[in-house]
Amino acid sequence: MNFKILTLFSLLLLVSSCKINQTLNHHREGKWVYKDTVNGVLYKSKGRYKKSVEIKTWRYFENRKLVKKEKYSNGICHIKTFDHKGKITATGQSMMVEEQDGTHWYIIGEWTFFDEKGKIIGIRKYDKGVLISEEEIKPNPL
């Protein structure tokens, strides 16, 4: 029994000792949390950096409700947006591009938009941030 308590205490100590919002060699590193209040709305985002580049999963909240989730992998960001009831409103991707004037994120590929019942209402296709096609999907009347 004492071993379990010691293990649990050690684990809690390790987790609580993790620092947030740290820089290393002028780069954001590790876990970061941003908070701001605008017009009475609390905005919070949480995620991780490696050499000032977003990695893994980032979550964005408005008044403690998840409104966006981003998953980063190999320069591509997979994005889901949510309404205040937790229903998905859109899915799509963005891509990081190094250009002469700096690093830019562009929305790319197919973006799918959903209504409050989870039905697809539209699809837009992007190439490096430029809309190349748009399709509105009308609901089937029953």
C-alpha positions as CSV (number, residue, x, y, z in Angstrom):
1,M,0.0,0.0,0.0
2,N,2.8,2.4,0.9
3,F,4.4,1.8,-2.6
4,K,1.2,2.9,-4.3
5,I,1.0,6.1,-2.3
6,L,4.6,6.9,-2.9
7,T,4.2,6.2,-6.7
8,L,1.1,8.4,-6.8
9,F,2.8,11.2,-4.9
10,S,5.9,11.0,-7.2
11,L,3.7,11.2,-10.3
12,L,1.7,14.2,-8.9
13,L,5.0,15.9,-8.1
14,L,6.4,15.3,-11.5
15,V,3.2,16.6,-13.3
16,S,2.9,19.7,-11.0
17,S,6.6,20.6,-11.6
18,C,6.1,20.9,-15.4
19,K,6.7,24.6,-16.3
20,I,4.5,26.4,-18.8
21,N,5.3,29.3,-21.2
22,Q,9.0,28.7,-21.2
23,T,11.6,29.9,-23.8
24,L,14.8,28.2,-24.6
25,N,17.4,29.9,-26.8
26,H,14.7,32.5,-27.8
27,H,12.3,29.8,-28.8
28,R,9.0,28.9,-27.2
29,E,9.3,25.3,-25.9
30,G,7.0,22.9,-24.2
31,K,3.5,23.5,-22.8
32,W,2.0,27.0,-23.3
33,V,-1.2,28.4,-22.1
34,Y,-2.6,31.8,-23.3
35,K,-5.5,33.6,-21.6
36,D,-7.3,36.8,-22.4
37,T,-10.6,38.4,-21.7
38,V,-12.3,40.6,-24.4
39,N,-15.7,42.2,-23.8
40,G,-16.3,39.8,-20.9
41,V,-15.5,36.7,-22.9
42,L,-12.7,34.5,-21.6
43,Y,-10.4,33.2,-24.3
44,K,-7.9,30.4,-23.6
45,S,-5.7,28.3,-25.7
46,K,-3.4,25.4,-24.7
47,G,-0.8,23.5,-26.6
48,R,2.9,22.7,-27.1
49,Y,5.7,24.3,-29.0
50,K,9.0,22.9,-30.3
51,K,11.5,25.6,-31.4
52,S,8.5,28.1,-31.6
53,V,6.5,25.9,-33.9
54,E,3.1,24.5,-32.8
55,I,3.2,20.7,-32.3
56,K,0.8,17.9,-31.3
57,T,-2.7,19.1,-30.3
58,W,-3.9,22.7,-29.5
59,R,-7.2,23.4,-28.0
60,Y,-9.0,26.8,-28.0
61,F,-11.8,27.8,-25.6
62,E,-14.3,30.6,-25.3
63,N,-15.8,30.8,-21.8
64,R,-14.5,27.3,-21.0
65,K,-16.2,25.8,-24.1
66,L,-14.1,24.1,-26.7
67,V,-14.4,26.0,-30.0
68,K,-11.4,24.7,-32.0
69,K,-9.0,21.8,-32.0
70,E,-5.8,21.8,-34.1
71,K,-3.6,18.7,-34.6
72,Y,-0.1,19.4,-36.1
73,S,1.9,16.9,-38.0
74,N,4.7,17.4,-40.6
75,G,3.8,21.0,-41.4
76,I,0.1,20.2,-41.8
77,C,-2.6,21.3,-39.3
78,H,-5.8,19.4,-39.1
79,I,-8.5,21.7,-37.8
80,K,-12.0,21.1,-36.3
81,T,-14.3,23.9,-35.1
82,F,-17.2,23.5,-32.7
83,D,-20.3,25.4,-31.8
84,H,-21.0,26.2,-28.1
85,K,-23.0,23.0,-27.8
86,G,-19.9,20.9,-28.8
87,K,-21.1,20.1,-32.3
88,I,-18.6,20.1,-35.2
89,T,-19.1,23.1,-37.5
90,A,-16.2,22.7,-39.9
91,T,-13.2,20.5,-40.6
92,G,-10.2,21.2,-42.8
93,Q,-6.5,21.7,-43.0
94,S,-3.8,24.4,-43.1
95,M,-0.2,24.2,-44.1
96,M,2.9,26.1,-43.0
97,V,5.0,27.6,-45.8
98,E,8.4,29.3,-45.5
99,E,8.5,32.3,-47.9
100,Q,10.9,35.2,-48.4
101,D,8.9,37.5,-46.2
102,G,8.5,34.9,-43.4
103,T,6.5,31.9,-42.3
104,H,2.8,31.7,-43.3
105,W,-0.1,29.3,-42.6
106,Y,-2.5,28.9,-45.5
107,I,-5.8,27.0,-45.5
108,I,-5.5,24.2,-48.0
109,G,-7.5,21.3,-49.4
110,E,-11.1,20.5,-48.8
111,W,-13.0,22.1,-46.0
112,T,-16.3,20.6,-44.9
113,F,-19.1,22.6,-43.1
114,F,-21.8,21.2,-41.0
115,D,-25.2,22.4,-39.7
116,E,-26.4,22.0,-36.1
117,K,-27.6,18.5,-36.8
118,G,-24.2,17.4,-38.1
119,K,-25.3,17.3,-41.8
120,I,-22.9,18.6,-44.4
121,I,-24.1,21.9,-45.8
122,G,-21.1,22.9,-47.9
123,I,-17.6,22.1,-49.2
124,R,-14.9,24.6,-50.1
125,K,-11.6,23.8,-51.7
126,Y,-8.5,25.9,-51.2
127,D,-5.1,26.1,-52.7
128,K,-2.6,28.0,-50.5
129,G,-5.3,30.2,-49.0
130,V,-7.2,30.9,-52.3
131,L,-10.7,29.6,-52.7
132,I,-10.8,27.4,-55.9
133,S,-14.2,25.9,-55.6
134,E,-17.4,26.0,-53.5
135,E,-20.3,23.6,-53.3
136,E,-23.5,24.3,-51.3
137,I,-25.3,21.1,-50.3
138,K,-29.0,21.5,-49.9
139,P,-30.8,19.2,-47.4
140,N,-33.0,16.4,-48.8
141,P,-36.7,17.2,-48.2
142,L,-38.4,14.3,-46.6
